[in-house]
Each structure stands twice: as C-alpha cells, then as structure tokens.
Amino acid sequence: MWRTRPAAACVICRSLSNSSYGIKRKSSFQNFHLVSRSIHRPCYPSSKFQRPLLRTSVQLFSSLNHLPIRKTKLLYVKYGFQSRRNFWLARLASRLLRLRYLILGSAIGGGYTAKKTYDQWKDMMPDLDEYKWIVPDFIWELDEHIDLDKLIKALPDADDLAKLLPDFDKIGESFTSLKGFFSPGSSGETAFRATDQGYENDKQYKKVSDKEKIDQLQEELLRTQLKYQRMLERLEKENKELRKLVLQRDDKGIHQRKLKKSLIDMYSEVLDILSDYDASYNTQDHLPRVVVVGDQSAGKTSVLEMIAQARIFPRGSGEMMTRSPVKVTLSEGPHHVALFKDSSREFDLTKEEDLAALRNEIEIRMRNSVKEGCTVSTETISLSVKGPGLQRMVLVDLPGVISTVTSGMAPDTKETIFSISKAYMQNPNAIILCIQDGSVDAERSIVTDLVSQMDPQGKRTIFVLTKVDLAEKNVTSPSRIQQIIEGKLFPMKALGYFAVVTGKGNSSESIDSIKEYEEEFFQNSKLLKTCMLKAHQVTTKNLSLAVSDCFWKMVRESVEQQADAFKATRFNLETEWKNNYPRLRELDRNELFEKAKNEILDEVISLTQVTPKHWEEILQKTLWERVSTHVIENIYLPAAQTMNSGTFNTTVDIKLKQWTDKQLPNKAVEVAWETLQEEFSRFMTEQKGKEHDDIFDKLKQAVKEESIKRHKWNERAEDSLRVIQHNALEDRSISDKQQWDAAIQFMEETLQSRLKDTESVIEDMVGPDWKKRWLYWISRTKEQNIRNETKNELERLIKCNEDHAAYLANDEVTTVRKNLEARGVTVDPCLIKDTWHQIYRRYFLKTALSHCNLCRRGFYYYQRHFVDSELECNDIVLFWRIQRMLAITANTLRQQLTNTEVRRLEKNVKEVLEDFAEDNEKKVKLLTGKRVQLAEDLKKVREIQEKLEAFIEALHQEK
C-alpha cells in the first residue's frame, strides 16, 4: 500500500526542485536528452520496490519560514503485511496541514520570483526609443481615441478571481476517501498486487518492442527537427524582410537617417589597404579572413555562391575559371547588390542581365591581371556583396589546386597555385575552408595534404564535402561518407565537418532551386535517418552560420593584437623619419606627385614669360644654322659662277622659289618646334637653388618626353608661312644704308665661317705645316704628302688663271697628273678633283670677302642700279633678302609659339600629368628613393592603425 506514496512524494519534490525558492539543485531528469527521457522513463513499478530513504543534505527553505524543515526517516517496508501502522492517520493529517503552508508559500514565493524575473527581463530588453519612427504615428495616438479607464473597470475584481481558486474543503474530503483506500483488506491493496503480477508479464513484451520504439522515436525526432527547421526558415525569412524594411531609406524623406558604415565594411577596408602594403614588414596576412581552397572543379565557387546567394562567378565545364584570388566581402543590406572596390557601379543581383555583366566583368579583370606567359595571377580582385540575410564575413576564393599542367597552361602553373594557396593559408589567423568533392575518390584529393601541412592540429580548418547527392548515389557503402565527414580517411583535422549539395550540375540553376533541392535531398537521405550525419552538419545555410561565427571569433581574438603591432611599427617609422629627414614634411608618393605637378605647370607657364626678342633671336640663329649650307652650296655658289648680273639674279630667283616651295617652310617649323622643346627642357631641368628637389628629376623628364611626343605642330602653319617667306624673298629694295651695312656684315660673317671650315678641311687633307712639324714633332703621312703636292700644283694653276671656272677640265686634270708624275708623285684623277674642290672653294671665298669690302661704299651705286659703274653688288642684295626672310620668319614663328603652341603644349602636359596620376605603376617607377618609400609606409601604417582602432571601437559597441 506504500507504492503510490513515493510517487506522490516525487511529485512534490519535483515541484520544489523546479521552483526558485526551493531546493537549490538541478534535477537529474532534466539532464536527459529528449529521446533519452522518452526511452528511459519508467512505465511500470518494480516488483521489488523499496522505498528509498528521504535523507538529503540539502535544506528546504520557504519564503515565510527560514527554519529548515525537520528531517524524517522512514523505515524500509516490504510488500504485503506491515506490522506498524498505528498512527498513520495522524501522520497523514500532519502532512495535509503542511501541504497548506507549502501551497501558500509557493504562491507568495512564486509571485516574488515572477516579479524579479520580470524586472530582469525588462532590464535585458534594448532601448527601442530610437526605433519609434518604425511604428506608425496613429499607434501612439490610440490613448486619445480609446478610454482605458472603461477597460479597467470591465476587468473582474478580486472577489470574482477568488471564486476561481480551488475549494480546499473538497480537497480535504478527497484525502479522507484515501483513508479507506489505504485501510487493511481494502481493494487498493488487491489492485496493487494485481499490478505486480501484470508487470512481470509485460516485462518480456517490453524487451521485444524496445528496438521498435527507439526506431519510431528517432523517426519522430527527425520529423520534429525538420518541422522546426522549416519554422525557423520561415521566421528567418520574415525577419529578413523586416530587416530589409528597416535598412531601407524612406523614399519620401520623412524618416531619413544617416546609416553608419557597417562593421564588415570597415574590416574589409583594412584588408584592402593591407593587400597593397609592403610585405617586408610581415604584417599584411595576420588579420583573419576565410580562405576557400580546394581541388579544381571541387565546387569551391559554387559553395561561395550559395553563401553569397547569387551566381556571381564565371563558369566553365572543366576549364580553369578562377585565375586570380577574389576577395568577397559579405554584408547585410536592404538590396542584393555587388560592386567592386575601384568602381561605383552597382550590379543588381536580382536581375539576370546584371548578373551576366558582373560575371563578364570578373572574367575580364582576371584575364587582365594575368601577365603574358602566365596562367594565374597573384593580384587580388576585391568584390563586395550586400543583401538581406547575408552572413557578415570576408572570403577569398583561390584558384583550384591542380595535379597536372595541361596544354595551354604555363609550365609553372602548378607551383604558382601552390605558392598562392600557401601564402594565404600560412596566416595564423586565417580560417581555411577546405572543399572536397564527394563524387570522386577521397584518395585523389590533393588539397587535404596541403591543408594538413598548413594547419596540422585543425584549429582553424573547416572541412566541406560537396556533391553529397552524387556521393550517396555512387558509393556502395554509406559509412564511407561518414568516414569522410568525420575526417577518418584524411590525415587532416578540422574544427567542423559539413556536407552540402550545390545543385544538379546545371549552370542555369537558380539559388532558390538549389536550396529546395538540397533541403529535399537531406530530408530523404539515409545519412540523416541513420544518424551518420547530424542536422547541424548539413546544408550551406548551416555552413555559412558556422563559418561566420568562427570568423568573428577569430577577429575578436586577434584584431587588438594586430593593432598593437601596427602601433609599434608606426613608432619605429616615425623615429626613423625624424632622424633622417628632420626638416622635411612627410609627403607620400601621391602628395609628392601633386607637388611635382604644380612645379611642372608653373614651368610651362614660364614659357609665356619669355621675351619676343629672345624668341626671335633664337629662332633666327637656329634657322640660319639649319639652312646656311643649302644657301651657300646650292644657291650662292652656283649663281656666283655666272658671268653677268642678269644671269646671277635669274639663277638666284629660280633657286629661291624652288627652295621656298619645297623645303624652307618645313625646315622653319622644325626649327620652331625644336626651339620650343629646348626652352621647355631648359625650364624643366633648371635648378632653382636650395628649392630644387632632385627627387622630381625622373618625373619631369618623363613628362617632358611624353608631352613632346604627343605634341603636333599645326599643319596649316606651313602654308601660311610659305606665302610669307615667298613674299619676303621677292623683295630686293634696300631702303637705307644701315640695312646695306647689316647685309654686308651678315655676308662677311657667313663667308668667314665657311672659309674657316674650308681651311680646316684642307689642313686635314695635307697634314701639318712646317711650324707644327717642328714644334710638335709630328710628320705627314704618305697620303698627306701626295695631297700636299697636288695642292701646290693646283694653286699654281689658279694663279695662272684667276678667272678659272669652278670645275677642272679633263685635259687640265691630265696636265696636273703628268706634272706630279714628273716629280715622282703618282696621283689618282679623283684625288685631284677632290683637292681642287677645296682649293677653289677657299680661293672663291677669299675673293668674295674682298669683293664684300669693295661693296661697303656701293650703296650709292645700288640706288642708281649700278648704272655707269663697274662695281656690281648683287651678292649683297641676295644676303639682304636672306637676312630679311629670316627675320620675318622668326617673327612669324614667335607669334605662333606664344599664341598657340605654348598653350597646346601646356594642355598636353596637363593630360600627361592626369594620365600619370591614374597610373600607380608610373608613379612608383618615377618617384623612387628611401625617402619616398619611408613616407609611403608611414602613411599606410597610420591609416591601417586608425581604421583598426575605429573597427575595434565599433566592435566593442556592437557587443
């Protein structure tokens, strides 16, 4: 008859253990798993039941009585007859009286505990004052339209509530009826005995049906998990829509608020700066990111697309598509969009045309990053993807590891991919997402060995088995998949193991259809039904949650340490700068380029400050140096060989006209362009004392060369210049004596210069004279002796005939040769003619100079057109015409330079500087040196440290 009393005591103890004021320990029953509680709950009492001792070391307290309840000790009883039952009614009455106090104490204590719990929950609730704008205004105005006092009066009062409480008198009558039930010989004792007999019979039946019940409970548990999984997905979808509405800006502008930069975007900016930082400091790879590695075609890109919830990467059947690392920053946002770091264009990932454009842009960037003769590139492409419900993290998709270099690949492709993968995985804070193809044999995997080398203990590796649907279909033993998931077939260890399905192999599948297929597969998969896989180990959604949690855990553990490292690096760099460049500002490469740009533009503007006189003098001098040979050799000398002035003037006019039509304008433009270049170079290379900074020399030289290369003279300038020059050369009227004297001086300078050159040529031909031979102890060569004898013979020929023509006749050449042979000198006729040319040229120039002196007093005869005068000075008129043409041409070119070409050159310089400003490689190549590199590193370290500190502050605020 005592068999039901322990059960009643257990109910009371269990109620006390669940209350906040009762026994302060946790019930052991609560520690069981849901399935375990269902299996191990006793259904039948034991046939050999013994009532346990109610000894306990835990004291029971009440909110009304703080004294410990008196401990009771019950004797062991046996079934059947009990000898000591004299005062059982008194004990039952005392227990009923205690039950009254327990109920009252529980009510008061429970109320106090409920109030305390309510206060704790109220303190835990976030402050929603900032989000009041989400609630429509009419909600806050309900108290104006609804009378709350009437509602309060309509509620029941305390008397009505008291009627709802249980009737304690009826409870007492029920306990009185128990008295007869527990009396000797009552039907209760008989019922207990019958129950004992039935228990023995059912025990054998229970053993048979335990296995079936376990199977049923497992199936029920799986169905319950799937049911709650669907409920969670539905709630998450609703939550995503609500968050999307919260993140969206109100188009009407009523509740517009400035959105702060997200935490993951701040972290991604730090990583972008670190990717450009100098690797010699060994700090660029110490911040966490998720590195996605795997064999080629193992499904790396598909897993990343499932996490990003968009088909954003180019695809190919068996072809290597990932040719460079792609850094993808996932963050939450109101719209599902993607954009590159160096571009402002947003790609709408909900539109197929934008997805196609994004895939094409990624493929173009990959191919452009690959250098000639290579297959993969180390240059990182930075992409940001935002969307509602995306897990915040930074992933880097690496080229797939290959085992064999195929045709069309560079010979070092395999080694390059290994080096890229190792460079990212050797970061001690990088999370390695190892992707393994489940449809191929595990023994063929290459990446697992590589990952186990980088992370032997598996402290930062997450293993993912893809294409599980194909694996389950093809593998004869499902336990093999379990061994792969648990890492028993690989030497590598991992933090977690996951199995995913990334579609049916059709590239046109959408993300939603892949999700449905994945969920349907795992619902019907034997891997879950047979408990080979756990529910949290499947689907890409669970994978993304686990990777995101691991990523942020790693970030919180390492980011402050990295900030301290950059702080120390900054101090070292600042100290080095102060010691080496104490009086110079810390200008990085971009700031130095801007400074050099301003200096170059100032120097270009200085061209406009050149005086007209300086321009014309330079142009006239340079132009005459360029055309003087043609004028003397092809115009003056042939015309001077004529016998009268009429023939001289006719020959000069014809040759001047031909020269003006064909060569002169082009030569003049070339001279002007070269003069502009020389002046521009002079201003660019001119040192300005202490202000000169030689760090800009290479940049200025490159800008000068590129600007000159791009500059083209106005093509119409030659046509207008030809007309001006032709008119200047046709004029023969010298107006005054001053111009006449200037022409004579110009002619004398020109002829003397030519005579000096001719004397130098003759000296080289005949060798040193007797003075140099005696003073410097040098002698003539055999050829020089022959030329000297030929020269002496030709000079005697000219003395005999001072009016000799410019060319030797054949009989004269023969006579000279025979005369030389008579003196024992053998000479070639060609040598005689060559020597004659220089001898006659010297004779002619000397004669012309003497004639020039005679013409100094010939201006009077010129005015009378040399009538009744033996003096003819037509050569002076020719040189005056040439001099005047040079002056007019120089003036015309100077005007074109100052009015047009200088401005066009300035425009070209600006364009070159703008192009250089956008070309970082150019700036790195042209602005070099320890000072530049130190300033560049100092700037980047400061920027990284500041962004890391801002990120850490935001991270603490988020906590």
Buried (B, 14 or more C-beta within 10 A) or exposed (E): BBBBBBEEBEEBBBEBBEBEBBBEEEEEEEEBEEEEEBEEEEEEBEEEBEBEEEEEEEEBBBBEEEEEEEEEEBEEBEBEEEEEEEEBEEEBEEBEEEBEEBEEBBEEBBEEBEEEEEEEEEEEEEEEEEEEEEEEEEEEEEEEEEEEEEEEEEEEEEEEEEEEEEEEEEBEEEEEEEEEEBBEEEEBBEEBEEEBEEBEEEEEEEEEEEEEEEEEBBEEBBEEBBEEBEEEEEEEEEEBEEBBEEBEEEEEEEEEEEEEEBBBBBBBBBBBBBBEBEEEBEBBBBBBBBBBBBBBBBBBBBBBBBBBBBBBBBBEEEEBBBBBBBBBBBBBBBBBBBBBBEEEEBBBBEEEEBBEBBBEBBBEBBEEBBEEEBBBBBBBBBBBBBBBBBBBBBBBBBBBBBEEBEEEBBEBBBEBBBEBBEBBBEBBBBBBBBBBBBBBEBEEBBBBEBBBEBBEEBEBBBBBBBBBBBBBEEBEEBEBBBBBBBBEBBEBBBBBBBBBBBBEEEEEBEBEEBBEBBBEBBBEBEBBBEEBBEBEBBBBBBBBEBBBEBBBEBBBEBBBEBBEBBEEBBEEBBEBBEEEBEEEEBBBBBBBBEBBBEBBBEBBEBBEEBEEEEBBEBBBBBBBEBBBEBBBEEBBBBBBBBEEBEEBBEBBBEBBEEBBEEEBBEBBBBBBBBBBBEBBBEBBEEEEEEEEBEBBBBBBBBBBEBBBEBBEBEEEBBEEBBEBBBEBBEEBEBEEEEBBEBBBBBBBEBBEEBBEEBEEEBEEBBBBEEEEEEEEEEEBEEEBBBBBBBBBBBEEBBEEEEEBEBEBEEEBBEBBBEBBEEEEBEBEEEBBEBBBBBBBBBBBBEEBBEBBEEBBEBBEBBEEEBEEEEEBBBBBBBBBBBBBBBBBBBBBBBEBBBEEBBBBBBBBBBEBBEEBBEEEEBBEEBBBEEBBBBBBBBBBBBBBBBBBBBBBEBBEEEE
